Every structure is written in structure tokens, then in C-alpha cells.
Amino acid sequence: MDSDKIDLGTRCTIVKAEELHAQMENLIQSGNDVEIHASNIEQIDTSALQLLLSFHQALQADNRKLSWPNPSEHLVATAKLLGIDRQIGISGQ
């Protein structure tokens, strides 16, 4: 199966949420697995993490995979702090 990609850049906050949501909606329609590139994340807020959680759940419901090649330490630490690292698929990174 092919993989589509999302690059979160360095900041993923509510300011970017609408754009990120639209991108995720398009990728849900694609039928492909998805890679989220988040190695440069320096700032992420709960609105972005909620979107990522919903996106991961939508992909799982369609038997598709979400992968995180080399997520930033900040992203992993923030997800763990909020207790959603496993739910978004980055535990053990």
C-alpha cells in the first residue's frame, strides 16, 4: 500500500489547525496509509494533538496505518505528558 505524507513543520498549534484538518480530510479520502513527519516539531498544542488523535482513530477504523518516522523529542514528551502517546501511535519512540 502507498503512503501519503504530512509534514508538521516546527510549530503545530491552533493557528494551523484548520489547514491541518483539511489536509487530513483529504488524506482520509485517499485510502492510503499515512506518514507524519514531525522531526522538527518545537511547539505543539492540545488542539493539534486532538486532531492527530482523531485522525489516527479514523485511519484505524479503515484498517490503515499511521507512522511517525523520527518524531521530535518535544512531540513525544508532550504526547506522553497528556497520556495519548499510545493512542496516536508514538509510544516507544
N, C-alpha and C positions, 0 to 999 in steps of 0.2 A: 504494500500500500504506500502511496506517496505521502509526503509530509508537507504541510503548509507551515509558514513561519510567522511569528510575531516578534518584533524587536521592541522591548520596553524602554530602551534608551537609558538615561541616567535618572530621570525623575518620572515616577508614575503616581500621580496624585489625582484628586478630584478634578483638577483643571483639564486633565487628559481623559477623564472617564468617558465622556460622550463619544469621543473619537475611538477609544479602545473598544467600547461596547459595539459600535458599528462594525469595526474590523472583526470582532469575534462573531457577530451575527453572520457576516459573510462567510467566515470560515466554518461555521456550523453547517451552512448550506453546501459546502464543498464536498463533504463526505470523506475527507482525508484526515489522517492523524495530524497533530499539531505540535510543533516545537516552539517553545517560548524562550527567546534569547534575552536573558536578564543578567548577564555577567557584569554589566556596567551600572546596575541599579545602585544609587546612593541614597535615594529617598523614595519611599512607598508608603501610602496611607491606607487606612482601613477601607475606603471606598474602592480603591484599586484591588485590594485583596479580596473583597466581597465579589467583585466582578470575576476575578480569576477563579474563585471557588465555584461560582455559578457556572462558569464556562467549563471547568473541569467536570462538574456533575453532568452537564449537557452532553459532553463528549462520551463520558462513561455510559450514559443511558443509551447511546448509539453504538456501544461497543468499540469506541475509538480511543486512542491513546493520546495523552498529553505528556510531552517530555521537556525536561529542563536541562539542556546541556550547560554545565558550569554556571549555575546561578550565583549571584554575588552573596558574600557572607552577610551583608546587611539584609537582603531579602530573606535568606534562610533564618537568620536570627529573629527578624520581625514576625515571620510566619510562625516560628516556634513560640515566641512570646504570646501570640494571640491564640495558640493552640490549634492552628489549622495547617501546619506543615504536612501532616499525613493526608489531610483532606484535599490539598491541592497537588499532592504527589511529589513534594520535595524533601520528605523526611529521609534522613540518612545521607544527605548531600554533604 
